């Protein structure tokens, strides 16, 4: 009977030791998880917040197509015409000064203003808005890398000032 008690006591100690080892590993694992969560939420919070906002929020500008306004004889007084606006992605431009020099002569924007726009943003800069077709062709003929076109609508008044007080006026923006 004495041998069974000794065996039971040793077996009981082994079971307790195993239980303590498993509990210790579980505590270490829980501490590591809580530590990692604390690090991510307290130290890296702003990084992950910025990443989340970039993934979730996007601004997409939609220019609406405005309707045609007719007089009583069905002659158009105001209509929208599709025109192109030139923009640049400065990160794709190898020599910004040269591109600014070439474009300034065509779009009638001072060279220093274009260079300043290119330096202000690496992802997007307006070159000129709502260009006439001949200027679009001239800019296209340059075939500059990093200079693109976006189609927009421009309000056109075939009868000029006729009924201007009723129709109103629309600026580029």
MOLIN-V305472 format. One record per backbone hydrogen bond with DSSP energy under -0.5 kcal/mol. NH is the residue of the N-H (numbers start at 1). CO is the residue of the C=O. E is the energy in kcal/mol with one decimal. If there is no record, write none. Layout:
BEGIN
{{NH & CO & E} {NH & CO & E}}
END
This chain:
BEGIN
{{5 & 1 & -1.7} {6 & 2 & -2.0} {7 & 3 & -2.5} {8 & 4 & -2.6} {9 & 5 & -2.8} {10 & 6 & -2.5} {11 & 7 & -2.6} {12 & 8 & -2.4} {13 & 9 & -2.5} {14 & 10 & -2.3} {15 & 11 & -2.2} {16 & 12 & -2.5} {17 & 13 & -2.9} {18 & 14 & -2.5} {19 & 15 & -2.4} {20 & 16 & -2.6} {21 & 17 & -2.4} {22 & 18 & -2.7} {23 & 19 & -2.6} {24 & 20 & -2.6} {25 & 21 & -2.5} {26 & 22 & -2.5} {27 & 23 & -2.5} {28 & 24 & -2.4} {29 & 25 & -2.7} {30 & 26 & -2.6} {31 & 27 & -2.7} {32 & 28 & -2.3} {33 & 29 & -2.2} {34 & 30 & -2.7} {35 & 31 & -2.6} {36 & 32 & -2.4} {37 & 33 & -2.7} {38 & 34 & -2.5} {39 & 35 & -2.5} {40 & 36 & -2.6} {41 & 37 & -2.6} {42 & 38 & -2.6} {43 & 38 & -0.6} {43 & 39 & -1.6} {44 & 39 & -1.9} {48 & 44 & -2.0} {49 & 45 & -2.3} {50 & 46 & -2.2} {51 & 47 & -2.1} {52 & 48 & -2.3} {53 & 49 & -2.2} {54 & 50 & -2.1} {55 & 51 & -1.7} {56 & 52 & -2.1} {57 & 53 & -2.6} {60 & 58 & -0.6} {61 & 59 & -0.5} {62 & 60 & -0.5} {63 & 61 & -0.6} {64 & 62 & -0.7} {66 & 64 & -0.8} {69 & 78 & -2.9} {70 & 68 & -0.5} {71 & 75 & -2.2} {74 & 71 & -2.0} {77 & 69 & -3.9} {78 & 69 & -1.5} {79 & 156 & -2.5} {81 & 154 & -3.0} {83 & 152 & -2.8} {84 & 131 & -0.7} {85 & 150 & -2.7} {86 & 128 & -2.3} {87 & 148 & -2.5} {88 & 125 & -3.0} {89 & 146 & -2.7} {90 & 88 & -0.6} {91 & 122 & -1.8} {92 & 89 & -2.4} {93 & 90 & -1.0} {96 & 94 & -0.6} {99 & 95 & -2.0} {100 & 96 & -2.6} {101 & 97 & -2.1} {102 & 98 & -2.6} {103 & 99 & -2.6} {104 & 100 & -2.1} {105 & 101 & -1.0} {106 & 102 & -0.6} {106 & 103 & -0.7} {107 & 103 & -2.8} {108 & 104 & -1.0} {109 & 104 & -0.6} {114 & 110 & -2.0} {115 & 111 & -2.4} {116 & 112 & -2.0} {117 & 113 & -2.1} {118 & 114 & -2.3} {119 & 115 & -1.8} {120 & 116 & -1.6} {121 & 117 & -1.0} {125 & 88 & -1.7} {127 & 86 & -2.5} {128 & 86 & -1.7} {131 & 84 & -2.8} {135 & 132 & -0.8} {136 & 132 & -1.9} {137 & 133 & -2.2} {138 & 134 & -1.8} {139 & 135 & -2.5} {140 & 136 & -2.5} {141 & 137 & -2.2} {142 & 138 & -0.9} {142 & 139 & -0.6} {143 & 139 & -0.7} {143 & 140 & -1.0} {147 & 144 & -1.4} {148 & 87 & -3.1} {148 & 146 & -0.5} {150 & 85 & -2.5} {152 & 83 & -3.3} {154 & 81 & -2.6} {156 & 79 & -3.6} {158 & 156 & -0.6} {160 & 157 & -1.8} {162 & 159 & -1.7} {164 & 161 & -2.2} {166 & 163 & -1.0} {167 & 163 & -2.8} {168 & 164 & -2.3}}
END
